Amino acid sequence: MSLSTVSRSLELIAAHQHPSGAYPACPTYPVYGYSWFRDGAFIADGASRGGDVDGAGRFHDWCAGVLRARADKIVNLVGRETTPAREEFLPTRYTLTGADEQGSDWWNFQLDGYGTWLWALAEHLTRHKGDAGRYADVVSLTVRYLARFHDTPCYDWWEESPDHIHVSTLGSIRGGLDAALNLGILSEAEEAVARTTRDAIAALVATRGHTRDGGLAKWLGAETVDASLLACLAPFGLADPRGPVGRSTLAAVERDLVRDRGVHRYRADTFYGGGRWPVLAGFLGWVYARAGRTAEANAQLDWIVSTANPAGELPEQVGDPLLAPDRRAEWVDRWGEVAQPLLWSHGMHLILVDELARAGSMP
């Protein structure tokens, strides 16, 4: 692990940040020239940890602006007695200038990004002693939105399976609510709503969100695992990595989704043939670091770095081995080769470097 790889990740993230503050998922991939709250939040956290305080702050200001521009819509959605239609919810991604995209059939109703943003905002403000009061209005709006719809079926991290309630989504929301409470800027009534929702999520997962092996499930009632569940262990704290649920979840991921180093999304994945993702190696390393397994965390970090091209750009996924090699060509024909650079991969690289440095275990 060299300082040059860290510098390159910071450089790429900063170079591709839009003047608005938004981070594109990938500046060169046909359908990734948008900003996702989820991807962007982790990119911003990596930048914040790595020293690009201004860049991370501008992303959070961009998110706040997106939400302020939709304040009336959020209030209307939260105030309805019936559940809105899927297309009426806030989208998961926006144009780099903060507009809703037009004329797209993207899989846009996801809730996890808004919880993830609350978490990343609180981390950034706490780390750099920022003024949380500047965001009080949008934190309040986001808490109310997530509290109202936390148990509404929606697309998962991978923009799939919209008819389920995904445990990784619940974990993201719970992590965001915890973060909002820790900022100390909510009203007494809003704090009560956040705590009630946080406790409801914990109860829902405890009763319907575990597999027979005792680990977290891909969605409520499922018996399969998904690598996005790693985020429920670190950073969102839905389960302790050292506790029984966390250990069972990690064991299932290791058994079903880890090949040497690097992590597949889930066993039935066919996107570009279902390769291993540096983003998910970052989450696995993060969990290892929090569980005291620092040698294994360093191994994941080394693998992430090894996936870069000669320009130092990290990809979305690596194709050897593939879970479904016969399905790769259809995606290449549709959108071209795998996205590179994926800024989320670079954000996770920076996060894992920082986690290991805090654990005193950088090589």
Secondary structure, 3 states (H helix, E strand, C coil): CCHHHHHHHHHHHHHHCCCCCCCCCCCCCCCCCCEEHHHHHHHHHHHHHHCCHHHHHHHHHHHHHHHHCCHHHHHHHHHCCCCCCHHHCCCCEECCCCCCCCCCCCCCCCCHHHHHHHHHHHHHHHHHCCCHHHHHHHHHHHHHHHHHHCCCCCCCCCCCCCCCCEHHHHHHHHHHHHHHHHHCCCCHHHHHHHHHHHHHHHHHHHHHCECCCCCECCECCCCCCCHHHHHHHCCCCCCCCCCHHHHHHHHHHHHHHECCCCEECCCCCCHHHCCEEHHHHHHHHHHHHHCCCHHHHHHHHHHHHHCCCCCCCCCCCECCCCCCHHHHHHHHHHHCCCCCCCHHHHHHHHHHHHHHHHCCCCC
